[in-house]
Amino acid sequence: MRDVWTDLPAYRAAVAELAPRVRPGGGADAIRVVEGRGAWWERLVDAAAFVVDEPDPAPTDVHARLGAIGSPVAVVRRRVRPDVVADAGAEPVVPRHVVIDAWGGRTDATALLRDAVGWARILAGGSLSLVDRADTATATTLALRGLDGVGASVARAIGGGVGGALVATALGPRRLEVRVDTASPLAEVAFHDEGGRRIRPVRRESPERLALRRVLDAIDAGAVLSDLPELAADDAVISHPS
């Protein structure tokens, strides 16, 4: 049984759901849940593994230091869930171009842009380089280049309210569309081709439970999760001015 160190009610509920694998507690062998506001990276201490909940974008030098962490770190990005990412990879798409449309409130605008870039990276099949960027008071557009000549365009509009939503589309012989909205816990993944439209079964596990389960599985397997390098790649793109 592994202790989970958290004061966040949603994670306490997830701990109860995952019993007897975990229980509330602390100490050097615990999984620590870290809120992602502010300098969250300074709080990745005094635990055997970590869950970082909705991290703010971090500078490049910080990500370079985080690369030395040898313990599992799950990063919770509710708009980029690992199980939804797996569903998006359930059928080969071979995209020629990727289009991401995102919109949301000003408070979460930078993280929303980062998550939109994350989906561009995922659907393009690898790392992205920035070709061009345009910013206005209410919108940002990015032109990106991926592997094997795959292009990606990202547009993020800023409006009223909080939260954010996005539609990620991979265009090729088969079309893939992912719809994510922070106002709803249910994402939609759909494939389109000559056979019609197929929607993947909806994922209903809470993001908190999913994150704790992934960390537990990584500890059991002696593995290090790829969440931090992926976060670093997406932060690097949005921090580049042009």
C-alpha positions as CSV (number, residue, x, y, z in Angstrom):
1,M,0.0,0.0,0.0
2,R,1.3,3.4,-1.0
3,D,0.6,6.7,0.9
4,V,-0.8,9.7,-1.1
5,W,0.0,13.2,0.2
6,T,-2.7,15.7,-0.8
7,D,-5.2,18.2,0.5
8,L,-7.2,18.4,-2.7
9,P,-10.7,16.9,-2.3
10,A,-10.8,15.4,-5.8
11,Y,-7.6,13.5,-5.1
12,R,-8.8,12.3,-1.7
13,A,-11.8,10.9,-3.5
14,A,-9.6,9.2,-6.0
15,V,-7.5,7.7,-3.1
16,A,-10.7,6.2,-1.7
17,E,-11.6,4.7,-5.0
18,L,-8.2,3.1,-5.4
19,A,-8.1,1.5,-2.0
20,P,-6.4,-0.7,-0.9
21,R,-3.6,0.2,-3.3
22,V,-3.3,3.6,-1.7
23,R,-4.3,5.5,1.5
24,P,-4.0,9.1,2.7
25,G,-0.6,9.8,4.3
26,G,2.8,11.4,3.8
27,G,6.5,10.8,4.1
28,A,9.4,10.0,1.8
29,D,7.8,7.0,0.2
30,A,4.5,8.7,-0.6
31,I,3.0,10.0,-3.9
32,R,2.7,13.7,-3.5
33,V,0.1,15.7,-5.4
34,V,1.4,19.2,-6.3
35,E,-0.9,22.0,-7.4
36,G,0.4,23.5,-10.7
37,R,0.0,27.2,-9.9
38,G,3.1,29.3,-9.6
39,A,6.5,27.8,-9.2
40,W,5.2,24.2,-8.9
41,W,8.6,22.7,-9.8
42,E,10.0,23.9,-6.4
43,R,7.5,21.6,-4.7
44,L,8.8,18.4,-6.3
45,V,10.6,17.3,-3.2
46,D,10.3,14.9,-0.3
47,A,8.3,12.1,-2.0
48,A,8.9,9.0,-4.0
49,A,6.6,10.1,-6.9
50,F,4.5,13.1,-7.9
51,V,1.3,14.2,-9.6
52,V,1.4,17.7,-10.9
53,D,-2.1,19.1,-11.3
54,E,-2.6,21.5,-14.3
55,P,0.9,23.1,-14.2
56,D,1.5,26.6,-15.4
57,P,4.0,26.9,-18.2
58,A,7.6,26.7,-17.0
59,P,10.8,28.3,-18.3
60,T,13.2,26.2,-20.4
61,D,15.9,26.2,-17.8
62,V,13.4,24.8,-15.3
63,H,12.5,21.9,-17.6
64,A,16.2,21.2,-18.1
65,R,16.6,20.7,-14.3
66,L,13.4,18.6,-14.1
67,G,15.0,16.2,-16.5
68,A,17.1,14.9,-13.7
69,I,14.1,13.7,-11.7
70,G,14.3,9.9,-11.7
71,S,11.0,9.2,-10.0
72,P,7.6,8.9,-11.8
73,V,5.9,12.2,-12.4
74,A,2.3,12.3,-13.8
75,V,1.2,15.6,-15.2
76,V,-2.5,16.2,-15.2
77,R,-3.6,18.2,-18.2
78,R,-7.4,17.7,-18.4
79,R,-7.4,18.8,-22.1
80,V,-4.7,16.3,-23.0
81,R,-5.6,13.1,-21.1
82,P,-3.3,10.0,-21.8
83,D,-6.3,7.7,-22.2
84,V,-7.9,10.0,-24.8
85,V,-4.5,10.3,-26.5
86,A,-4.4,6.5,-26.7
87,D,-7.9,6.4,-28.2
88,A,-6.7,8.9,-30.9
89,G,-4.0,6.5,-31.8
90,A,-6.3,3.5,-32.0
91,E,-6.5,3.7,-35.9
92,P,-3.7,4.8,-38.2
93,V,-4.4,8.2,-39.7
94,V,-1.1,9.2,-41.6
95,P,-2.0,12.9,-41.5
96,R,-1.0,15.4,-44.2
97,H,-2.0,18.4,-42.1
98,V,-3.1,19.0,-38.5
99,V,-5.5,21.8,-37.5
100,I,-6.2,22.8,-33.9
101,D,-8.9,25.4,-33.0
102,A,-9.0,26.4,-29.3
103,W,-10.9,29.0,-27.4
104,G,-11.3,30.0,-23.8
105,G,-11.0,32.7,-21.1
106,R,-8.0,35.0,-20.6
107,T,-7.0,33.5,-17.2
108,D,-6.1,30.1,-18.7
109,A,-5.1,31.4,-22.2
110,T,-1.4,30.4,-22.0
111,A,-2.1,26.9,-20.7
112,L,-4.8,26.5,-23.3
113,L,-2.4,27.4,-26.1
114,R,0.1,24.9,-24.7
115,D,-2.4,22.1,-24.7
116,A,-3.5,23.0,-28.2
117,V,0.2,22.6,-29.2
118,G,0.3,19.3,-27.3
119,W,-2.5,18.0,-29.5
120,A,-0.7,19.2,-32.6
121,R,2.4,17.3,-31.5
122,I,0.4,14.2,-30.8
123,L,-1.6,14.1,-34.1
124,A,1.5,15.1,-36.1
125,G,3.3,12.1,-34.7
126,G,6.3,13.8,-33.0
127,S,8.2,17.0,-32.2
128,L,7.2,20.3,-33.8
129,S,9.2,23.4,-34.8
130,L,7.8,26.9,-35.1
131,V,7.5,28.3,-38.6
132,D,5.6,31.5,-37.8
133,R,3.5,33.1,-35.1
134,A,1.0,36.0,-35.0
135,D,-0.5,37.5,-31.9
136,T,-3.3,40.0,-31.3
137,A,-5.1,41.1,-28.2
138,T,-7.6,38.3,-28.6
139,A,-6.0,35.6,-30.6
140,T,-2.8,33.7,-31.4
141,T,-2.0,31.6,-34.5
142,L,0.9,29.3,-34.9
143,A,2.3,27.7,-38.0
144,L,4.3,24.5,-37.1
145,R,6.3,21.9,-39.0
146,G,6.4,18.3,-37.9
147,L,8.2,15.2,-39.0
148,D,8.1,14.0,-42.6
149,G,6.8,17.4,-43.8
150,V,3.6,17.2,-41.8
151,G,2.3,20.8,-41.2
152,A,0.2,21.9,-38.3
153,S,-1.8,25.1,-37.7
154,V,-2.9,26.2,-34.2
155,A,-5.4,29.0,-33.5
156,R,-6.4,30.1,-30.0
157,A,-9.1,32.7,-29.4
158,I,-9.6,34.5,-26.1
159,G,-13.1,35.4,-25.0
160,G,-14.9,35.8,-21.7
161,G,-15.3,33.3,-18.9
162,V,-12.9,30.7,-17.7
163,G,-11.7,27.3,-18.9
164,G,-11.3,26.4,-22.5
165,A,-12.1,24.0,-25.3
166,L,-10.4,22.7,-28.4
167,V,-11.0,20.7,-31.6
168,A,-8.0,18.9,-32.9
169,T,-8.3,17.5,-36.5
170,A,-5.8,15.3,-38.4
171,L,-6.4,15.4,-42.1
172,G,-5.3,12.5,-44.4
173,P,-6.8,9.5,-46.1
174,R,-8.6,9.0,-42.8
175,R,-9.8,12.0,-40.8
176,L,-9.5,12.1,-37.0
177,E,-11.3,14.6,-34.8
178,V,-10.8,15.1,-31.1
179,R,-13.1,17.4,-29.1
180,V,-12.2,18.4,-25.6
181,D,-14.0,20.9,-23.3
182,T,-13.1,21.7,-19.7
183,A,-16.8,22.3,-19.1
184,S,-17.4,18.6,-19.7
185,P,-15.4,15.6,-18.4
186,L,-16.2,13.7,-21.5
187,A,-13.9,14.0,-24.6
188,E,-15.0,12.8,-28.1
189,V,-12.6,10.9,-30.5
190,A,-14.0,10.2,-33.9
191,F,-12.6,8.7,-37.1
192,H,-14.0,9.4,-40.5
193,D,-13.3,7.5,-43.8
194,E,-15.1,5.7,-46.6
195,G,-16.6,3.4,-44.0
196,G,-18.4,6.2,-42.2
197,R,-17.9,7.8,-38.8
198,R,-16.8,5.8,-35.8
199,I,-16.7,7.3,-32.3
200,R,-14.5,5.8,-29.6
201,P,-16.2,4.8,-26.3
202,V,-16.2,7.7,-23.9
203,R,-13.6,7.7,-21.1
204,R,-15.3,8.2,-17.7
205,E,-12.5,7.7,-15.2
206,S,-11.7,10.9,-13.3
207,P,-8.4,12.6,-14.3
208,E,-7.3,12.4,-10.6
209,R,-7.8,8.6,-10.4
210,L,-6.2,8.1,-13.8
211,A,-3.1,10.1,-12.7
212,L,-2.7,8.1,-9.4
213,R,-3.2,4.8,-11.2
214,R,-0.6,5.7,-13.8
215,V,1.9,6.6,-11.1
216,L,1.2,3.4,-9.2
217,D,1.7,1.3,-12.3
218,A,5.0,3.2,-13.1
219,I,6.3,2.5,-9.5
220,D,5.4,-1.2,-9.8
221,A,7.2,-1.4,-13.2
222,G,10.2,0.7,-12.2
223,A,9.4,3.0,-15.1
224,V,9.6,6.8,-15.6
225,L,6.7,8.5,-17.2
226,S,7.1,10.7,-20.3
227,D,4.8,13.5,-19.1
228,L,7.6,16.0,-18.1
229,P,9.4,15.7,-21.5
230,E,6.2,16.2,-23.3
231,L,5.3,19.2,-21.2
232,A,8.7,20.6,-21.8
233,A,8.3,20.2,-25.6
234,D,5.0,22.0,-25.6
235,D,6.2,24.8,-23.3
236,A,9.2,25.4,-25.6
237,V,7.0,25.9,-28.6
238,I,4.7,28.5,-27.0
239,S,7.6,30.4,-25.4
240,H,9.3,30.9,-28.8
241,P,8.4,34.4,-30.1
242,S,8.6,33.6,-33.8
